[in-house]
Amino acid sequence: MANILIIDDDAHVREALQAVLVDEGHEISQAASAEEARAYLAHSAATTELILLDIWLGEDNGLNLLGEIRAGGFTQPVIVMSGGGPGRTLEQATAIADVQGANHVLIKPFTNEEISTAIREVLTAD
Protein backbone atom coordinates (compact mmCIF):
# COMPACT_ATOMS: atom_id res chain seq x y z
CA MET A 1 0.00 0.00 0.00
CA ALA A 2 0.99 3.68 0.05
CA ASN A 3 2.93 6.02 2.33
CA ILE A 4 0.46 8.87 2.94
CA LEU A 5 0.95 12.25 4.58
CA ILE A 6 -2.18 13.72 6.20
CA ILE A 7 -2.03 17.51 6.60
CA ASP A 8 -4.92 18.82 8.69
CA ASP A 9 -5.05 21.16 11.68
CA ASP A 10 -7.86 19.12 13.28
CA ALA A 11 -6.36 16.27 15.33
CA HIS A 12 -9.67 14.38 15.27
CA VAL A 13 -9.73 14.40 11.47
CA ARG A 14 -6.10 13.27 11.27
CA GLU A 15 -6.68 10.44 13.75
CA ALA A 16 -9.91 9.27 12.09
CA LEU A 17 -8.27 9.23 8.66
CA GLN A 18 -5.25 7.42 10.04
CA ALA A 19 -7.43 4.74 11.66
CA VAL A 20 -9.27 4.06 8.40
CA LEU A 21 -6.17 4.11 6.22
CA VAL A 22 -3.98 1.98 8.49
CA ASP A 23 -6.75 -0.64 8.45
CA GLU A 24 -6.40 -0.62 4.65
CA GLY A 25 -2.66 -1.24 4.91
CA HIS A 26 -1.32 2.28 4.32
CA GLU A 27 1.55 3.83 6.27
CA ILE A 28 0.55 7.22 7.66
CA SER A 29 2.43 10.34 8.72
CA GLN A 30 0.72 13.45 10.04
CA ALA A 31 1.28 17.20 9.98
CA ALA A 32 -0.89 19.66 11.89
CA SER A 33 0.23 22.75 9.99
CA ALA A 34 1.81 23.93 6.77
CA GLU A 35 5.05 24.45 8.69
CA GLU A 36 5.07 20.83 9.91
CA ALA A 37 4.25 19.63 6.39
CA ARG A 38 7.11 21.64 4.87
CA ALA A 39 9.55 20.20 7.41
CA TYR A 40 8.30 16.66 6.81
CA LEU A 41 8.48 16.94 3.03
CA ALA A 42 11.96 18.45 3.18
CA HIS A 43 13.19 15.11 4.55
CA SER A 44 10.63 12.57 3.34
CA ALA A 45 9.25 13.73 -0.02
CA ALA A 46 10.89 10.85 -1.86
CA THR A 47 9.07 8.24 0.23
CA THR A 48 5.72 10.04 0.36
CA GLU A 49 3.39 8.60 -2.27
CA LEU A 50 0.26 10.68 -1.57
CA ILE A 51 -0.79 13.78 0.36
CA LEU A 52 -4.20 14.40 1.92
CA LEU A 53 -4.34 18.18 2.37
CA ASP A 54 -6.94 20.25 4.18
CA ILE A 55 -7.59 23.59 2.50
CA TRP A 56 -8.07 25.42 5.80
CA LEU A 57 -5.13 24.94 8.16
CA GLY A 58 -5.91 27.39 10.93
CA GLU A 59 -3.67 30.37 10.21
CA ASP A 60 -2.19 28.67 7.16
CA ASN A 61 -3.78 28.29 3.76
CA GLY A 62 -3.62 24.78 2.32
CA LEU A 63 -4.06 26.10 -1.21
CA ASN A 64 -0.90 28.17 -0.85
CA LEU A 65 0.88 25.09 0.51
CA LEU A 66 -0.35 23.08 -2.48
CA GLY A 67 1.15 25.71 -4.79
CA GLU A 68 4.47 25.49 -2.90
CA ILE A 69 4.43 21.70 -3.10
CA ARG A 70 3.92 21.77 -6.86
CA ALA A 71 6.41 24.60 -7.40
CA GLY A 72 8.96 22.57 -5.44
CA GLY A 73 8.69 19.75 -7.95
CA PHE A 74 6.62 17.37 -5.85
CA THR A 75 4.60 15.43 -8.44
CA GLN A 76 2.95 12.77 -6.30
CA PRO A 77 -0.85 12.93 -6.06
CA VAL A 78 -2.53 15.40 -3.71
CA ILE A 79 -6.12 14.99 -2.55
CA VAL A 80 -7.48 18.27 -1.21
CA MET A 81 -10.13 18.14 1.51
CA SER A 82 -12.43 20.99 2.52
CA GLY A 83 -15.51 21.62 4.56
CA GLY A 84 -15.56 25.31 3.80
CA GLY A 85 -13.78 28.16 5.44
CA PRO A 86 -13.26 31.91 5.61
CA GLY A 87 -13.09 34.08 2.54
CA ARG A 88 -13.93 31.56 -0.16
CA THR A 89 -16.85 29.43 -1.19
CA LEU A 90 -16.34 25.71 -1.70
CA GLU A 91 -16.66 26.29 -5.44
CA GLN A 92 -13.91 28.91 -5.40
CA ALA A 93 -11.66 26.73 -3.25
CA THR A 94 -12.22 23.75 -5.54
CA ALA A 95 -11.38 25.81 -8.62
CA ILE A 96 -8.18 27.11 -7.02
CA ALA A 97 -7.24 23.58 -5.93
CA ASP A 98 -7.62 22.41 -9.52
CA VAL A 99 -5.46 25.25 -10.83
CA GLN A 100 -2.79 24.56 -8.17
CA GLY A 101 -2.53 20.93 -9.25
CA ALA A 102 -4.78 18.93 -6.94
CA ASN A 103 -5.51 15.46 -8.26
CA HIS A 104 -8.86 15.20 -6.48
CA VAL A 105 -11.04 17.32 -4.18
CA LEU A 106 -13.18 15.85 -1.40
CA ILE A 107 -15.83 17.88 0.37
CA LYS A 108 -16.12 17.24 4.12
CA PRO A 109 -17.81 15.38 5.58
CA PHE A 110 -16.97 12.41 3.38
CA THR A 111 -17.38 8.71 4.03
CA ASN A 112 -14.64 6.14 4.55
CA GLU A 113 -15.59 4.66 1.18
CA GLU A 114 -15.25 8.04 -0.55
CA ILE A 115 -11.72 8.61 0.78
CA SER A 116 -10.72 5.03 -0.01
CA THR A 117 -12.07 5.30 -3.54
CA ALA A 118 -10.34 8.66 -4.13
CA ILE A 119 -7.02 7.23 -2.93
CA ARG A 120 -7.32 4.17 -5.15
CA GLU A 121 -8.21 6.32 -8.15
CA VAL A 122 -5.33 8.78 -7.81
CA LEU A 123 -2.77 6.09 -7.04
CA THR A 124 -3.73 4.06 -10.11
CA ALA A 125 -4.14 7.01 -12.52
CA ASP A 126 -1.63 7.26 -15.30
SULTASUL-V140848 format. One record per backbone hydrogen bond with DSSP energy under -0.5 kcal/mol. NH is the residue of the N-H (numbers start at 1). CO is the residue of the C=O. E is the energy in kcal/mol with one decimal. If there is no record, write none. Layout:
BEGIN
nh:NH co:CO e:E
nh:NH co:CO e:E
END
This chain:
BEGIN
nh:4 co:2 e:-0.7
nh:4 co:27 e:-3.2
nh:5 co:50 e:-2.5
nh:6 co:4 e:-0.5
nh:6 co:29 e:-2.8
nh:7 co:5 e:-0.6
nh:7 co:52 e:-3.4
nh:8 co:6 e:-0.6
nh:8 co:31 e:-2.0
nh:11 co:9 e:-0.8
nh:14 co:10 e:-2.3
nh:15 co:11 e:-2.7
nh:16 co:12 e:-2.4
nh:17 co:13 e:-2.7
nh:18 co:14 e:-2.6
nh:19 co:15 e:-2.5
nh:20 co:16 e:-2.0
nh:21 co:17 e:-2.8
nh:22 co:18 e:-2.9
nh:23 co:19 e:-1.5
nh:24 co:20 e:-0.8
nh:25 co:22 e:-1.8
nh:26 co:21 e:-2.4
nh:27 co:2 e:-2.3
nh:29 co:4 e:-2.4
nh:31 co:6 e:-2.5
nh:37 co:33 e:-2.2
nh:38 co:34 e:-2.8
nh:39 co:35 e:-2.2
nh:40 co:36 e:-2.5
nh:41 co:37 e:-2.9
nh:42 co:38 e:-2.0
nh:43 co:39 e:-0.8
nh:43 co:40 e:-1.0
nh:44 co:40 e:-2.4
nh:45 co:41 e:-1.4
nh:47 co:44 e:-0.8
nh:48 co:44 e:-0.9
nh:48 co:45 e:-0.7
nh:49 co:3 e:-2.5
nh:49 co:47 e:-0.6
nh:50 co:3 e:-1.2
nh:51 co:77 e:-2.0
nh:52 co:5 e:-2.9
nh:53 co:51 e:-0.6
nh:53 co:79 e:-2.9
nh:54 co:7 e:-2.7
nh:55 co:81 e:-2.6
nh:57 co:55 e:-0.7
nh:57 co:60 e:-1.7
nh:60 co:57 e:-2.5
nh:62 co:55 e:-3.1
nh:62 co:60 e:-0.6
nh:63 co:55 e:-0.6
nh:65 co:61 e:-1.9
nh:66 co:62 e:-2.5
nh:67 co:63 e:-2.0
nh:68 co:64 e:-2.2
nh:69 co:65 e:-2.7
nh:70 co:66 e:-2.5
nh:71 co:67 e:-2.6
nh:72 co:68 e:-1.9
nh:73 co:70 e:-1.7
nh:74 co:69 e:-2.0
nh:75 co:73 e:-0.6
nh:77 co:49 e:-0.6
nh:79 co:51 e:-3.1
nh:80 co:78 e:-0.6
nh:80 co:104 e:-2.7
nh:81 co:53 e:-3.1
nh:82 co:106 e:-2.1
nh:83 co:84 e:-0.6
nh:85 co:88 e:-0.6
nh:88 co:85 e:-0.7
nh:93 co:89 e:-2.6
nh:94 co:90 e:-2.6
nh:95 co:91 e:-2.2
nh:96 co:92 e:-2.4
nh:97 co:93 e:-2.5
nh:98 co:94 e:-2.2
nh:99 co:95 e:-2.1
nh:100 co:96 e:-2.5
nh:101 co:97 e:-0.6
nh:101 co:98 e:-0.9
nh:102 co:97 e:-2.8
nh:103 co:78 e:-2.7
nh:104 co:78 e:-1.2
nh:106 co:80 e:-3.1
nh:108 co:82 e:-2.9
nh:108 co:106 e:-0.5
nh:115 co:111 e:-2.0
nh:116 co:112 e:-2.4
nh:117 co:113 e:-2.7
nh:118 co:114 e:-2.3
nh:119 co:115 e:-2.4
nh:120 co:116 e:-2.4
nh:121 co:117 e:-2.7
nh:122 co:118 e:-2.5
nh:123 co:119 e:-2.3
nh:124 co:120 e:-1.5
nh:125 co:121 e:-0.8
END
